[in-house]
Amino acid sequence: MLATAIAGLTASSVATAANVYEKDDLTLSVEGDYQVQIYQAIGDDADHDVDYDDLELKFGAKYNLGNGMTAFGQLDLDWNGQGDGLSEDGDEIIDEAYVGLSKGAFTTSLGRQYWGSDNFGVEKAYEMNGGTAFGTTGGNDTLKLGYEGARFGATLSHEFQDSGDEEATDLMLTTKFGPAEVGIAYQTLQAQAGAERLETSGIMASFDVGPTNVGFDYSTNDDADYTNAAVSFPIRGKTTGAVGATLIDEDGQDDVTQWYLNATHKLHSNVNLFAEIGDNDVDNTDLGYLAGMQVKF
């Protein structure tokens, strides 16, 4: 749902984190997310193995500066070995590392962090979504400005070019209209010094229909167009399901349609069992599947 995107737009510390130390004006917090699964990716005779999707520890520090102002620092570690788009080295475990200031609904932060476009999209998959046109959604040298109000959210990020690497400006806006939530995103990215800039834009919307949520998004640039549709729904008791599909139209390539179907059963508010299947219409690809468990604190 877009509510997740709105909640994640700004650089404030994690809302679900447990406070482990509070004294005077200092608060220290910690949060964990462990997701381990048996996984076979969609593909031609792909192997199945035990996949560590999330092995995260997040540490936060806040100082109350008075007059409604807070200084914060955040260090997020991730041992999944996949880099998550921010690491310069695939073995790097530092996922995010930044400092900042907040006052009321406004925040500003500087460091290694994700941009607003990282929250773009309505997909509800664990692994088998088709993605969006926003290929790069975070950087190591980012200044981020955010606003998060009751009905409106905005994030403006700028990635400074360092030693000839990427430079980017990224904007994400979201708003709520009753049961509907809408977001737009825009990004201009120069992958390296002297390279041509790639402009990507997108729009997304989701609607609550009773306990069911329906979402759509579309994103485009000069290289590709992506269209996503997703629906989440209750199954029974503490079990929910989701189904989604992505149409991928890349320049010079045949169009690809990819789909997924999953189910999640809550054993506790922070403990989930889940399973997912997915496939696409590319020749010689086999059905993908996964089943696993997630524990958060």
C-alpha positions as CSV (number, residue, x, y, z in Angstrom):
1,M,0.0,0.0,0.0
2,L,1.0,3.6,-0.5
3,A,0.7,4.1,3.2
4,T,4.0,2.3,3.5
5,A,5.6,4.6,1.0
6,I,4.3,7.7,2.8
7,A,5.6,6.4,6.1
8,G,9.0,5.8,4.6
9,L,9.4,9.0,2.8
10,T,11.3,11.0,5.3
11,A,14.6,10.2,7.1
12,S,13.3,10.1,10.6
13,S,14.2,7.1,12.7
14,V,12.3,3.8,12.5
15,A,8.8,4.0,14.0
16,T,8.8,0.4,15.2
17,A,12.2,0.5,16.8
18,A,12.5,-0.5,20.5
19,N,14.1,2.1,22.8
20,V,16.9,0.4,24.6
21,Y,18.3,3.5,26.4
22,E,16.8,6.8,27.5
23,K,18.5,9.3,29.7
24,D,18.3,13.1,29.7
25,D,17.8,14.2,26.1
26,L,19.3,11.0,24.5
27,T,17.3,8.0,23.1
28,L,19.0,5.0,21.6
29,S,16.9,2.4,19.6
30,V,17.4,-0.9,17.8
31,E,15.3,-2.8,15.3
32,G,15.8,-6.1,13.6
33,D,14.3,-7.8,10.5
34,Y,15.2,-11.5,9.7
35,Q,13.7,-13.2,6.7
36,V,15.0,-16.6,5.6
37,Q,13.3,-18.7,2.8
38,I,13.7,-21.6,0.5
39,Y,13.7,-19.9,-2.9
40,Q,13.8,-20.9,-6.6
41,A,13.8,-17.9,-8.9
42,I,11.8,-17.6,-12.1
43,G,14.1,-18.8,-14.8
44,D,15.5,-21.6,-17.0
45,D,16.3,-24.6,-14.7
46,A,17.1,-22.3,-11.8
47,D,18.5,-23.8,-8.6
48,H,16.6,-23.6,-5.3
49,D,18.5,-22.8,-2.1
50,V,18.2,-21.2,1.3
51,D,18.0,-17.5,0.7
52,Y,18.7,-14.8,3.3
53,D,16.5,-12.0,2.1
54,D,16.8,-9.8,5.2
55,L,19.3,-10.0,7.9
56,E,19.1,-6.5,9.2
57,L,20.0,-4.6,12.4
58,K,19.2,-0.9,12.6
59,F,20.6,1.4,15.3
60,G,19.2,4.9,15.9
61,A,20.2,7.8,18.2
62,K,18.1,10.9,18.9
63,Y,18.9,14.0,20.9
64,N,16.2,16.4,22.0
65,L,17.6,19.8,21.2
66,G,14.6,21.7,22.6
67,N,12.1,24.0,20.8
68,G,10.7,21.0,19.0
69,M,14.0,20.2,17.3
70,T,15.7,16.7,17.2
71,A,19.1,15.6,16.0
72,F,19.3,12.0,14.9
73,G,21.7,9.5,13.5
74,Q,21.0,6.1,11.9
75,L,23.1,3.1,11.1
76,D,21.5,0.1,9.3
77,L,23.4,-3.1,8.8
78,D,22.3,-5.8,6.4
79,W,24.1,-9.2,6.1
80,N,22.1,-10.5,3.1
81,G,25.1,-10.1,0.8
82,Q,23.0,-8.6,-2.0
83,G,24.1,-5.0,-1.7
84,D,20.6,-3.5,-1.9
85,G,21.7,-0.9,-4.4
86,L,23.7,1.4,-2.0
87,S,26.8,-0.6,-1.4
88,E,29.9,0.0,-3.5
89,D,31.0,-3.5,-2.7
90,G,28.6,-6.5,-2.8
91,D,30.1,-7.6,0.5
92,E,29.4,-4.3,2.2
93,I,27.1,-4.7,5.2
94,I,26.4,-1.0,5.8
95,D,23.0,-0.4,4.2
96,E,22.3,3.1,5.4
97,A,24.3,5.6,7.5
98,Y,23.2,9.2,7.9
99,V,22.7,12.0,10.3
100,G,20.1,14.8,10.3
101,L,17.7,17.2,12.0
102,S,14.0,17.2,12.4
103,K,11.4,19.8,13.5
104,G,7.7,19.0,13.4
105,A,6.9,17.5,10.0
106,F,10.2,18.5,8.4
107,T,13.5,16.5,8.3
108,T,16.8,16.9,6.6
109,S,19.6,14.3,6.5
110,L,23.0,13.7,4.9
111,G,24.8,10.4,4.2
112,R,24.2,7.0,2.7
113,Q,20.5,6.6,2.3
114,Y,17.6,5.7,0.0
115,W,15.8,8.3,-2.1
116,G,12.0,8.9,-2.2
117,S,11.7,6.8,-5.4
118,D,12.8,3.7,-3.4
119,N,9.2,3.8,-2.0
120,F,7.6,4.1,-5.5
121,G,5.3,1.3,-6.6
122,V,2.3,-0.8,-5.4
123,E,3.8,-4.3,-5.7
124,K,3.0,-6.7,-2.9
125,A,5.5,-9.5,-3.7
126,Y,8.2,-11.0,-1.6
127,E,10.6,-11.6,-4.4
128,M,8.8,-12.1,-7.8
129,N,7.6,-8.6,-8.8
130,G,8.7,-7.3,-12.1
131,G,10.1,-4.0,-10.8
132,T,9.7,-0.4,-12.0
133,A,11.6,2.0,-14.3
134,F,13.4,3.5,-11.3
135,G,16.6,1.4,-11.5
136,T,18.7,3.4,-9.0
137,T,17.0,4.6,-5.9
138,G,19.7,5.4,-3.4
139,G,23.2,6.7,-3.0
140,N,26.2,7.1,-0.8
141,D,26.5,10.9,-0.9
142,T,22.9,12.0,-0.5
143,L,21.3,15.2,0.9
144,K,17.6,14.5,1.6
145,L,14.8,16.9,2.6
146,G,11.5,15.6,3.7
147,Y,8.0,16.6,4.8
148,E,5.5,14.2,6.3
149,G,2.1,15.6,7.2
150,A,-1.2,13.9,8.0
151,R,-2.3,13.8,4.3
152,F,0.7,14.9,2.3
153,G,4.3,13.7,2.0
154,A,7.3,14.9,0.0
155,T,10.9,13.9,-0.3
156,L,13.6,15.7,-2.4
157,S,16.9,14.0,-2.6
158,H,20.1,15.0,-4.3
159,E,23.1,12.7,-4.9
160,F,26.4,14.5,-5.2
161,Q,28.8,13.2,-7.8
162,D,31.9,11.8,-6.2
163,S,35.0,10.6,-8.2
164,G,33.0,10.5,-11.4
165,D,30.2,8.3,-10.1
166,E,26.4,9.0,-10.4
167,E,24.7,12.3,-9.8
168,A,20.9,12.4,-9.3
169,T,18.0,14.5,-8.2
170,D,15.0,12.6,-7.0
171,L,11.5,13.9,-6.0
172,M,8.6,11.9,-4.5
173,L,5.1,13.3,-3.6
174,T,2.2,11.5,-2.0
175,T,-1.2,12.4,-0.8
176,K,-4.4,10.8,0.5
177,F,-8.0,11.3,-0.5
178,G,-10.3,9.2,1.8
179,P,-9.8,5.6,0.8
180,A,-7.5,6.5,-2.1
181,E,-3.7,7.3,-2.0
182,V,-1.8,8.8,-4.9
183,G,1.9,9.3,-5.5
184,I,4.1,10.8,-8.2
185,A,7.9,10.5,-8.7
186,Y,10.5,12.1,-10.9
187,Q,14.2,11.4,-11.2
188,T,17.0,12.7,-13.3
189,L,20.1,10.5,-13.1
190,Q,23.6,10.8,-14.6
191,A,25.2,7.3,-14.2
192,Q,28.7,8.7,-14.4
193,A,30.5,11.9,-15.3
194,G,29.9,12.8,-19.0
195,A,27.1,10.3,-19.5
196,E,23.7,11.3,-20.9
197,R,21.1,12.0,-18.2
198,L,18.2,9.6,-17.9
199,E,14.9,11.1,-16.8
200,T,12.4,8.7,-15.2
201,S,8.9,9.6,-14.0
202,G,6.0,7.6,-12.5
203,I,2.5,7.7,-11.0
204,M,0.9,5.3,-8.6
205,A,-2.5,4.9,-6.9
206,S,-4.1,2.5,-4.4
207,F,-7.7,2.2,-3.2
208,D,-9.2,0.5,-0.2
209,V,-12.4,-1.4,-1.0
210,G,-13.4,-2.8,2.4
211,P,-10.6,-5.1,3.5
212,T,-9.2,-5.3,0.0
213,N,-6.6,-3.0,-1.4
214,V,-6.2,-2.4,-5.2
215,G,-3.1,-0.6,-6.6
216,F,-1.7,0.5,-9.9
217,D,1.5,2.2,-11.0
218,Y,3.2,3.2,-14.2
219,S,6.8,4.4,-14.7
220,T,8.7,5.3,-17.8
221,N,12.0,6.6,-19.2
222,D,13.7,6.5,-22.6
223,D,14.8,2.9,-22.0
224,A,11.6,1.1,-20.7
225,D,8.0,1.4,-19.5
226,Y,6.7,-0.6,-16.5
227,T,3.1,-1.1,-15.6
228,N,2.1,-2.8,-12.3
229,A,-1.2,-3.9,-10.9
230,A,-1.6,-5.6,-7.5
231,V,-4.4,-6.6,-5.1
232,S,-4.2,-7.7,-1.5
233,F,-7.1,-9.4,0.3
234,P,-8.0,-11.3,3.5
235,I,-8.2,-15.1,3.2
236,R,-9.1,-16.3,6.7
237,G,-8.4,-15.2,10.2
238,K,-4.7,-14.1,10.3
239,T,-4.0,-15.2,6.8
240,T,-3.9,-12.7,3.9
241,G,-3.1,-13.0,0.2
242,A,-1.8,-10.9,-2.7
243,V,-1.7,-11.2,-6.4
244,G,0.1,-8.9,-8.9
245,A,1.4,-8.6,-12.4
246,T,3.9,-6.4,-14.3
247,L,4.0,-5.5,-17.9
248,I,7.6,-4.7,-19.0
249,D,8.2,-2.9,-22.3
250,E,11.9,-2.4,-22.9
251,D,13.2,-0.7,-26.0
252,G,14.4,-3.3,-28.6
253,Q,13.0,-6.2,-26.6
254,D,9.9,-8.3,-26.6
255,D,7.3,-7.3,-24.0
256,V,7.3,-9.4,-20.9
257,T,4.4,-10.1,-18.5
258,Q,5.4,-11.3,-15.0
259,W,3.0,-12.3,-12.3
260,Y,3.0,-13.5,-8.6
261,L,0.7,-14.9,-6.0
262,N,1.5,-15.1,-2.3
263,A,0.0,-15.8,1.1
264,T,1.1,-14.6,4.6
265,H,0.0,-16.1,7.9
266,K,0.7,-14.0,11.1
267,L,1.8,-16.0,14.1
268,H,2.4,-12.8,15.9
269,S,2.3,-9.1,15.0
270,N,6.1,-9.4,14.2
271,V,6.3,-13.1,13.1
272,N,5.1,-14.2,9.6
273,L,5.0,-17.4,7.6
274,F,4.8,-16.9,3.9
275,A,4.8,-18.6,0.5
276,E,4.9,-17.3,-3.0
277,I,4.8,-18.5,-6.6
278,G,5.5,-16.5,-9.8
279,D,6.3,-16.8,-13.5
280,N,6.6,-14.8,-16.7
281,D,6.0,-15.4,-20.4
282,V,9.6,-15.5,-21.5
283,D,10.5,-18.7,-23.4
284,N,12.1,-21.6,-21.5
285,T,11.4,-20.2,-18.0
286,D,10.1,-22.3,-15.1
287,L,7.8,-21.4,-12.3
288,G,9.5,-19.7,-9.3
289,Y,8.5,-20.4,-5.8
290,L,9.5,-19.6,-2.2
291,A,8.4,-20.4,1.4
292,G,9.9,-18.9,4.5
293,M,9.6,-17.1,7.8
294,Q,10.1,-13.5,8.9
295,V,10.9,-12.3,12.5
296,K,11.0,-8.6,13.3
297,F,11.5,-6.6,16.4
